[in-house]
Amino acid sequence: MNPVPLKESRVLRWTIAILGLVLVLSVTQELARPETNDLISAGTAGSTLRRAVPILLAGLGGIWAERAGVVNIGLEGMMILGTWFGAWGALEFGPWWGIVIGIAGGAAGGLLHAVATVGFGVDHIISGVAINILAPGITRFLSREIFATQTGGGITQSPRVESVGHVDFPFLSGGEVFGWASPDTFGWIADRGWFLVSDLCAVASGVTSNVSWATLLALALVPGTVYLLWRTPFGLRVRSCGEHPVAADSLGVNVYRMKYAAVIISGGMAGFGGAFIAIEQTGIYREAQTQGRGFIGLATVIFGNWQPLGAFLGSILFGFADALQLRDRTAVHALLLLTGVAVGLVALRALRRSQPVGAAVLLLISALVLWWYSVTESVMSELPPVTPHIATLLVLVFATSRLRMPAADGMRYRKGQE
Amino acid sequence: MTARRIVMALAAPVSAFTFSVLISSAVLIAVGTNPIDAWAEMLSFGMRLETLVETSNRATPLYLAGIAVAVGFRMNLFNIGVEGQYTIAALLAASAGAAVSLPAPLHILMIIIVAMFVGSLFSGVAGYLKVTRGVHEVISTIMLNAIAWAMVGYLMRTWLADPNDTTLNLKTREIAESGRFPNLNGLLQTFTRDIKGGRELGGFIIVAAVVGIIFHLYLTRTRSGYDLRITGLNPFAAEASGVNPKATVIRAMLLSGAVAGLIGLPEILGDDFKYDLSFTKGLGFAGIAVALIGRNHPAGIAIGALLFGWLDSAAPILDVRGDAPREIVSILQGVVVLSAVVAYEVVSRVRQAQEARDAAIATSGPLPANDNQANTEVDR
């Protein structure tokens, strides 16, 4: 057993990356102090996490399907099914059943996609689009039949839904242990106002206090997916179907069955994401409340290079932009400063790696953004919601060479083909 | 042989539609209503002149959307961005139309050109990213949709909204009389009776029909259209025979966006004369559905657009009479799309099997081909 060299240790790299991020955030926060206090705060951190969860779940769903070689554009439709069935289940049987039924609703959408693409060999994009068209039709009809007859409900919305409950972590954020209120460590340090340390603890406090149990379950699915897909025979079989189904078949893997399983799991994840939106985020089912998050989840799949951890980081990034504009409009303006600084740092890195052209372009962008920050008072309210989309396009334009999708992703497979 | 081909061509859509009606009927029975009453009600209401006028008005933008999507589909290019393209094109065309005054035909022509230009500009971005950076057009157009909507929101709020307007419903200035598209009521009423209820048969259906004919002629009678078609059928063969794949991608995307720009115009030129917050959304996605049902063929798309338009126009009677919830139509439409794509796939596979068997018989002489052997060849 050789010890991992410190330079290549993943843990160290991640710690440095996270510390660096918080440092940049802290510095930017200090620079933008009179304008906003929300750039790095417990509230923003907690809100970011809540906003990130549905995107993360859609992203994990995308990874499951695409690792098995099936492109799932239908994530959005499966999420829509999740919102409706989640809310309905929560109303009928309680919030946890709502989550379960939401997952089942999404998985049913996944099954439909699997039948069309795997069973009948329909083009993946076409089937996904068809599911995105079918799902709102189903939910509209069901709302009309069920929610419209209930008090507080209507054709486009359900009555209020109860959430699954929240938890404060004991000893970290003052959670209760058998009725005894433990100390709120993070909160205490966060209030000290120590540069960097307090900010770090504010973030920690935000993500450890008042956390929904469903959020914890969703977060557990990240290592869960890594484990299942990369550490079990089942996962190996699923991934082999996404890389080279013919080879997998020749080794005795039942390719159809693996693809079915993966796409159904994919739909279940998206359904969970939808149920989370309805039950945890808004406490109500509303028509079109997914707002294209299924598509953003698809973006995180690419963003994260078809890796669960990458999709998680992508969802945090998109959740942050989402949370900031909801909490504090002026904070969005400070986001320009943050972007300018961040792009500047990337430019310096490019310079160090002796890529003068790239560095020059990045420096120019950085200067432009900082100039924009200095001459304006606020940023148009339409910009923050589309930052995920712009970021995805930029990643695809500038980083395509670093992305590697499963080799047989999106291809039709018929048993016995060559 | 030809009879068999016709049967094969019709088998898929007919069985898909029958299947969808059966599923929707089962749903209606499940919620305790009589499906036969409901369908009968819709049929009788749907045959009224006013409903048919409404059907035509709804089918016009759907048809244009279907053609816009089909231009891409014909060469395996998925322009999911039609939705964003037509929205921003409609906004800018309506604004440009309100800003100028020209003699009638020129004014309309200018608005149409602006709309087509904006639409193709937006889809062109996706085409450009595909050929230069290898960005898949499905992802880029999905992202561009969101960016287009954000731009529409921003432009409406800041620059293009009518400053004299005091209501909360933001809208652009109205287009002058010379920029409005005439309706076809006079023409229709010479053949039938008077149209009641103030309904107008939108004249833009003529433009839609012309676009469909041009699309067909382009695909079947021009070199450029041929390149596009064979690239869709076999990109490697196309490239080997001298087709420039990059130029073909760009061309298809630009054409698709240009047609997409027209989608909003029946509403802008013939009905509202301005862009406001109540502007119809979702036509781009509906266009994908219509193109899928119509197998990307101009005539098939027309049937799909008329079917969807008719279902939308006839459904409200269900609520009025209380026979069934009108939302059953949205289930019916969704099921039609999904079952149609499955049915086309199955039929095309059966047809390939058939052709392979015929070819096997033809090449191996009078000997009866071994069934097993033929099958293995087909599955490939």
Interface residues (C-beta under 8 A of the other chain):
Chain A: I73 L112 A116 F120 G121 V122 D123 I125 I126 S127 V129 A130 I131 N132 I133 L134 A135 P136 G137 I138 R140 F141 S143 R144 E145 I155 G292 F295 L298 A299 I302 M380 E382 L383 P385 V386 H389 I390 T392 L393 L396 V397 T400 R414 K415 G416 Q417 E418
Chain B: V27 V31 F78 I80 L129 R133 G134 V135 V138 I139 S140 I142 M143 L144 A146 I147 W149 A150 M151 G153 Y154 R157 T158 F285 A286 I288 A289 L292 P325 E327 I328 S330 I331 L332 Q333 G334 V335 V337 L338 V341 V342 E345 V346 R349 T376 D379 R380
